[in-house]
Amino acid sequence: MNEEVIITAALTGAGDTVGRSEHVPVTPEQIAESAVRAANAGAAVVHIHVRDVETGQGSREVPLYREVVRRVRESGVDVVINLTAGMGGDLVIDPDDPLKPVDGTDLVNGLDRLPHVEELLPDICTMDCGSLNFGEGSQLYISTPDMLRAGAKRIQELGVKPELEIFDTGQLWFATKLIEEGLIDAPPLFQLCMGIPYGAPADPGVLQAMVKMLPEGANWASFAIGRNQMPWVAQSALLGGQVRVGLEDNLYLSKGVKATNAQLVERAVTIVEGMGARIATPDQARAKLGLKRRNA
């Protein structure tokens, strides 16, 4: 069991959730405010997407990231900043004409997913470590080995810690190849993402098998979506990992009761402390993950 647990708050994501909960932050001001409240509730790390202010849809516009990060850094609240670098991998095809992308496609190469990381130099940025059939219909997430190697090399040059997002066992296999090739600096950081159709199911046995596949010395966390979010806090901590909660993955505190990010963090704190473990501070998280405190 992990005796000192890092909590990450995934604040908003890019999914179509804005119309399903009034608590999902959309504007840079709302996202930054939610980050500060989550940090005050016990999150050592905040995982940040941005959204188009007019439509509420996920965005990769650098000025939006710039404003969120500036607001968080100027708040005076100490928290580790984790920016997604997964946007730009969406491919939606016409099943009758699969070479023709349709509305909803936002597909760029690995380096073009990184301009906000290059400018803002967060503590952590994510790398989605493989392609995936993303739910029903004809949407795919595209992240090829060539894209990942190019992205990993650039992230390494920037001195940013990549969080290796793992949605299935084959992606974990490939991520270990990146480590072997010297493209990921020690200690590596994995996020085991469970329950996303059609990746690894939210099954404790599957999580245990994936943990056994991790390279020696790796740091790891795991989360599951929807109603499995809070049970997964306990699952991850029991197996020695860190945890992630937040509105990116789950909108509810209990059946029919919509949550805020801070409330989800508070619930995770209650679970972890009820198990007899401690909540890691941002500095403790930095020490464990091999991060340097950034002055900017």
N, C-alpha and C positions, 0 to 999 in steps of 0.2 A: 504493500500500500504506500502511496505517496503521502508523506507527512507534512509537506509544504507545497500547497497547490496554487499554481498560477491560474487565475481566471481571466479569460479573454471575453470581451463583450463585442459581438458582431452586430453593429448598430442598425444597419438598414438593408444591406445587400442590393441586388439588382432585380429581384423578382417582382412579379405583379401583385404586390401586397399593399400598396398605398390605399387602394379603395377598400381594403378589408379591415384596416385598423387606423384610427385617427392618431395613434401613437407612433406610427412609422415616420421617422424624420425625413424630410425632403430637402429643404433649403440648407445651404452651408451653415447658417446660424443654428438651425434646428439640430443638424447632425453634430455640430461642435458642442452645443448645449447638452445633448444626450450623452456625448462622450464624457463630458465633465461630471455629469450626474452618475454615470456608470462607474467612473473612477472613484468618486466619493463613496459609492456603495461597496467598493471592494475589488473592482476590476484593475488588475495591474497592466493589462493590455487592451487597447481598443482597436478593432478591425474595421476599417473605413472603406466604404464605397461612397460614390456621390450619385446624385440623381438630377435629371433635368428639372429645373425649377417650374417650368410650365406644364410639363406632361407627367412628371413623377417617375418617368422611366429611367433605368440605369444609364449612366453617362460615363465617358472617359475624358471629359473636358478638363484640361489642366487648371484653368482659372478656378473651377469649383473646388478641386483638391487644394489648391493654394489657399483659398479662403478658409476652408475647414481646418487645415493644419495650422494656419496662422492663429486662428481663434483658439484652438486647443493649446498651442504653445504659449499664447499670451494670457491664458486663463490663470496661470500660476499653479495649476494642479499638475502634479507629477504623474505621468502615465506613459507607457511605452506605445508608440504609434506604429500601427501595422496597416499599410495601404494595400488594397487589392491590386494585383497586376494581371488579373484574369479577364478583364474586359477586352473585347476585340477578338474573341474566339467563337462567336456565334454564327453558325451556318444553318439556314433554313432552306430546304430544297423543295422543289415541286416533285412529288413522288412519281409523276408521269413523265417528267423531263428532268432527271436528277442533276444534269449539268447546269441547270438554270437556278441560281439563287433567287429567293423571293423575299418579300417584306419580312423584316425582323433580322436579316443577316447583317452582322457587323464583324467582318473577318479581316484581320490585318496580320502582318508577320510578327514574329516574337519581339523584335526590337521596337516596333511601333506600338507595343503595349506598355512601354516603359517611360515615356517622356515625363510624366508626373513624378516617377521615382527618381529620375535623373535630376530633376530640378529641386525636389523637396527633401531628398535623402532621408527617408523615414528610417526608424530603427529596423523594421521588418517589412518585406513585401512578399506577397504570395506568388507561388508558381503552381499552376494546375498541371499535374504531371502526366497528362495523357488525354486522348480523345474519348468521347463518351456519347452514346445515345442518350439525349437529355429528355427523359420523360416520354410521353406519348407523342404521336404525330411524326413530324419530319424535321425536328430540330436536333442538331448535333453541336457538341462543343469540340472544337478542333485545337489540339495542341500536340504537334508532331515531334518526334525526336530531334529533327533539325531545328525546329523553332525553340525547343526547350534548351538545347545545347547553346544556341546563340544567346538566348535570354539569360541563362545561368552565367555565362561568361561575362556578360555586361553587368549583371547584378553584382558579381564578384568584384569586378573592377571598381564599382561604386562604393564598395565596403558596406553594403546593405545585407542583412541576414535574410536569405530566402526561407519562407515557410513552405515546405513541400506539401501541397494539397493532394491527398491520395483518396481517390474515389473507388479504387478496386485494386486487387492484388497485383495485376499486371503493371499498374502505375507505380506501385511500391517497388516492384522488380526494377523498373526503369530508373526510378529515383536513386536506387542503390548503385546503378551503373554510373550516374552522374557523379556520385561521391567517389567511386573507384577511379574515375577519370580525372579527379582533381578539380572539378568545376563547382563543388560545394565545399566550403571551408568547415572545419570541425569547430564546435560540435554541430552536426546537422539537426534541423528542426522539422519534424513531421506533424501534419494535421491529418488525422484519419477521419474521413467524412463519411458518415453512415446514414443509410436510409434514403439517399437521393436516387430516384428512379432514373436510369437503371444501372446503378453502381453497386457497391457493397451493401447488403441489407443490414438493418439495425438489429443484429443478432449477436448476443454476447460471445458465442462461440467463434463467430467470424472475427470479431474484434480481438479476441485472444490469439487467434491464428495470425492475424496481421501484426500484432505486437511481437510475436515470436519471430517474425520475418525481419524486424528492424535490425539495422546494424548495431554492433556493440557501441555504447557510448552516446547513442542518439537521444535527443530530447523529443518528446512527443506529447501531443494532446489529441483528444477525440471529441466529436460531438455527434448527436443524432437530431433529426428534424422532428418538428411537430410534438406530439404528446410524449415522445421518447426523450425529449431534451433533458428533463430533470433526472429521470432514471439514469441517463448516460453520464451525468455528473458523478454519480456514485460508481458506475461501472468503470469509468476512466480512472478515478482516484484509486479504486481498489486494485487495479492492474498496474499502478505506478505512474499514471500519466497526469497531464494537466487537463483543464476543462474549458469548454467554450459554451456560452449561452448568448442569447440576444435575439432581437426581432428579425434578423436575417433568416433565422432558422425556425422560429416559433413565435406565434403572436399571442399566446394565452398563458396566463398564470395558473388557471384551473379551468375546468369546463365552463365555457360561456363568459369567462372573465378575461377581458383583454389586458395585456401587460404593458408596462414600459420597460425599457432596457434596464433602468435602475432596479426595478422590482425583480426582474429575472436574475440580476446579479445578487441581490439580497437573498433570494431563494437559494441560489447556489452556495452562498456563504453559509446559510443555515445548514444545508446538507453536508458540506465539507466539515464544518466545525462539529456537527452532530456525530460525525464519524471519528472525531478525535484528532483531526488534522488541523493545520494552520493555514491561513490565507497568506500567500506571498505578497510582499510589497513590490512596487515597481523596481526598487534597487535589488531586491532579492531575485526578482525575475531576470533582471539584466545579468546578474552574476551567474545564474543557472544557465541562461541561454547564450552566454558569451557575447553580450552586447556592451558597447561603450555608451556612457551617457553623452547625449548630443547637446551642445550648448545652443545651437540654432533653434 
